[in-house]
Amino acid sequence: MGEITVEREAGAGDEPMRFRVVVGDGGSSTEHDVTVSSGDLERLAAGRSAEAFVRACFGFLLEREPKESILRAFDVAVIATYFPEFEREISRRP
């Protein structure tokens, strides 16, 4: 699957929360700008930190498509548009 690095971009009180995600494997990497609303985090993260939740979202995506196919900038709410099972499955992940 590769290495997923998640870094928070903005201050603690910002809404939505912004993250820079780098996915690397085999010498190549992709960068992504990701946002998460506090409502989606509360509803879907199952107690995980925001960074752990975003990492789990990328794990979910990488099981379904190569890193190069993942949008360069998106809000995690859009994932369910492409993968209807997302909300059901993401809350079960560690």
Protein Blocks (a to p, Z undefined) as FASTA:
>chain_A
ZZcddddfbdfkbccddddddddeehiacdddddddfklmmmmnnopafklmmmmmmmmm
mmmocfklpcfbdcfklmmmmmmmlmmmmmmpZZ
